[in-house]
Amino acid sequence: MSIITKYNEAWKKGNKETLAEIIHDDFVFNPHVGGVTMSKSDMMGFAGNDTIRPENDRILFENNDVGVAHSVIHFTNGSTSEAVLSFLKFKNGKIISMETGATPLSDDYKLVGSE
C-alpha cells in the first residue's frame, strides 16, 4: 500500500497510531495559510478530532521519494471547503514534509457534469 493511501485511510479513521508510524519524527508541514510551519506533534493534534474532513482523495503521483495528492477538504467550523493539492516528501518510508496549496470552493460549487 502506498504511503499516501496509508496516510489518507488513517486520517479518515482517526487512527493516531498509524499516523504516528508513517509521519517522520522530523516532519515539517507548510500549509497554504498563515505563513506557519507545523511539526509532527502539531499534525497529531488535528488527527482524530473530525475538524477536517477530506473527500475525493486522489494520488496524482507517488514514488519512493515524493508524492502529489489532491483532496476536497471540508471544515466543521463552517469555513469554505477547499480543493487542496499536497506535495509530500518521504524519508525511510515515512512522510518527512508536506506542503499544500488550496482553492476555496464556493457554496454553490457543482462538479462539471454532475447535474
C-alpha positions in Angstrom: 0.0 0.0 0.0 1.3 3.5 -0.8 2.3 5.9 1.9 -0.3 8.4 0.8 -3.0 5.8 0.9 -2.0 4.7 4.4 -2.0 8.4 5.5 -5.4 9.1 4.0 -7.0 6.0 5.4 -5.5 6.6 8.9 -6.6 10.3 8.8 -10.2 9.4 7.9 -10.4 6.8 10.6 -8.7 9.0 13.2 -6.0 6.3 13.7 -3.3 8.1 15.6 -1.2 5.0 16.0 -0.8 4.5 12.2 -0.3 8.2 11.6 2.5 8.3 14.2 4.1 5.4 12.4 4.0 6.9 8.9 4.8 10.6 9.9 8.6 11.0 10.4 9.7 12.5 13.7 11.4 15.4 11.9 8.2 16.1 9.9 7.6 19.7 8.7 4.2 20.9 7.4 4.0 24.1 5.5 0.2 24.8 5.0 -1.1 27.2 2.4 -2.5 29.6 5.1 -1.0 31.8 7.8 2.7 31.5 7.0 3.2 29.0 9.7 5.2 25.8 9.9 3.9 22.8 11.9 5.6 19.8 13.4 4.6 16.1 13.8 3.1 16.9 17.2 1.0 19.8 15.7 -0.4 17.4 13.0 -1.1 14.8 15.5 -3.1 17.3 17.4 -5.5 17.7 14.5 -5.8 13.9 13.9 -8.9 12.1 15.1 -10.9 15.2 16.1 -13.0 15.5 12.9 -12.4 19.2 12.3 -11.0 18.4 8.9 -13.0 16.1 6.6 -11.4 15.1 3.3 -13.2 13.5 0.4 -12.4 12.6 -3.2 -8.7 11.8 -2.3 -6.6 11.2 -5.4 -2.9 10.3 -5.7 -1.6 12.1 -8.7 1.9 10.8 -8.4 3.9 8.8 -5.9 7.3 7.1 -5.9 9.8 6.3 -3.1 10.9 9.9 -2.7 7.8 12.2 -3.3 4.1 12.2 -3.7 1.4 14.6 -5.1 -2.1 14.3 -3.9 -5.4 16.1 -4.3 -8.5 16.2 -2.0 -11.5 18.3 -1.3 -11.4 19.4 2.3 -14.4 20.3 4.4 -14.1 22.0 7.8 -16.5 21.5 10.7 -16.2 25.1 11.8 -18.1 26.3 8.7 -15.1 27.6 6.7 -15.4 27.4 3.0 -14.4 24.0 1.6 -11.2 23.9 -0.3 -9.6 21.9 -3.2 -6.2 21.1 -1.8 -3.1 20.0 -3.6 -0.4 18.4 -1.4 3.3 17.8 -2.2 4.9 15.3 0.1 8.5 14.2 0.6 9.4 10.8 2.0 12.3 9.6 4.0 12.8 6.0 5.1 9.2 5.1 4.1 7.7 7.9 6.2 6.3 11.4 5.4 9.1 13.9 6.3 7.4 17.0 4.8 4.2 18.2 3.3 3.3 21.5 1.6 -0.2 22.4 0.4 -1.9 24.8 -2.0 -5.6 25.4 -2.0 -8.5 26.9 -3.9 -11.6 27.8 -1.9 -14.8 26.3 -3.3 -17.9 28.5 -3.3 -21.1 27.3 -1.6 -22.8 26.9 -5.0 -19.9 24.8 -6.4 -21.0 21.9 -8.6 -18.8 19.4 -10.2 -19.0 19.8 -14.0 -21.1 17.0 -15.4 -22.8 16.2 -12.1 -26.1 17.8 -13.0 
